[in-house]
Amino acid sequence: MESQNLQSESQAGGTMTAGNRERWGDFQMPLHYPKYTKSDYEAMPEWQLDCLLLEYGLPVIHGNVEQKRNFAIGAFLWSDR
């Protein structure tokens, strides 16, 4: 009975449960959206970019640091690129 309540609650409210994890994957939106500027991303070390992408469930691309920076800028900055 409890699992039925959790499943219906997850469908209504978007809560992640084992039942809908297959459908949505492991993505979970962190509480706060990153508030970095383009210059912050351009100066960010590679390890920090990797951690940031992992935190938001985005793929850590296998490439050089510039490719990772461009990916993060594209993912998190929607204006003033």
C-alpha positions in Angstrom: 0.0 0.0 0.0 2.8 2.4 0.9 4.6 1.8 -2.4 1.4 2.6 -4.3 1.1 5.9 -2.4 4.8 6.7 -3.2 4.3 5.9 -6.8 1.2 8.0 -7.2 2.8 10.8 -5.2 5.9 10.7 -7.5 3.8 10.9 -10.6 1.9 13.9 -9.2 4.7 15.7 -7.5 7.8 14.5 -9.4 9.5 12.8 -6.5 12.1 10.3 -7.6 11.3 6.7 -6.6 12.6 3.3 -7.7 9.6 3.0 -9.9 10.2 6.0 -12.1 14.1 6.0 -11.8 14.2 3.9 -15.0 12.1 6.4 -16.8 14.0 9.5 -15.8 17.5 8.2 -15.1 19.6 9.4 -12.2 19.1 13.1 -12.9 18.2 15.2 -9.8 18.1 18.9 -10.0 20.3 20.4 -7.2 18.7 22.9 -4.9 20.6 25.9 -6.4 21.3 26.7 -10.0 25.0 27.7 -10.5 25.5 31.4 -10.6 28.8 31.6 -12.4 29.5 34.1 -15.1 31.2 33.4 -18.4 34.5 34.6 -17.0 34.1 32.3 -14.0 33.8 29.3 -16.3 36.7 30.5 -18.4 38.9 30.6 -15.3 37.6 27.5 -13.6 40.0 24.6 -13.2 39.2 21.3 -14.9 38.5 19.4 -11.7 35.9 22.0 -10.7 34.2 21.8 -14.1 34.1 18.0 -13.7 32.5 18.3 -10.2 30.0 20.8 -11.4 28.9 18.7 -14.3 28.6 15.6 -12.2 26.6 17.5 -9.5 24.0 18.4 -12.1 23.9 14.9 -13.7 25.5 16.1 -16.9 28.0 14.0 -18.8 31.7 14.8 -18.1 32.9 14.8 -21.6 36.2 13.3 -22.5 38.1 16.1 -24.1 40.3 19.0 -23.2 39.5 21.6 -20.6 38.4 24.1 -23.3 35.7 21.6 -24.6 34.5 21.1 -21.0 34.3 24.9 -20.5 32.4 25.4 -23.7 30.0 22.6 -22.7 29.4 24.1 -19.2 28.9 27.6 -20.7 26.4 26.2 -23.1 24.6 24.2 -20.4 24.4 26.9 -17.7 24.5 30.3 -19.5 21.5 31.0 -21.6 22.2 34.7 -22.5 25.3 36.8 -22.9 27.4 34.0 -24.2 
